[in-house]
């Protein structure tokens, strides 16, 4: 059985995105290659979001509270 899936490295440990249908303690061969696709999509989305914030700033025009007003302590 040959399976291909993706995963994430967390604190030096590979965590797969989906469960593999193999019994516990099965020996497997693993080939790891980084995915650059997510980085490109993330950077494109971030750039579009920054442009949107620049083009249409969100300003409610409401009252700006002081720190003391926001954190009332009795």
Buried (B, 14 or more C-beta within 10 A) or exposed (E): EEEEEEBEEEEEEEEEEEEEEEEEEEEEEEEEEEEEEEEEEEEEEEEEEEEEEEEEEEEEEEEEEEEEEEEEEE
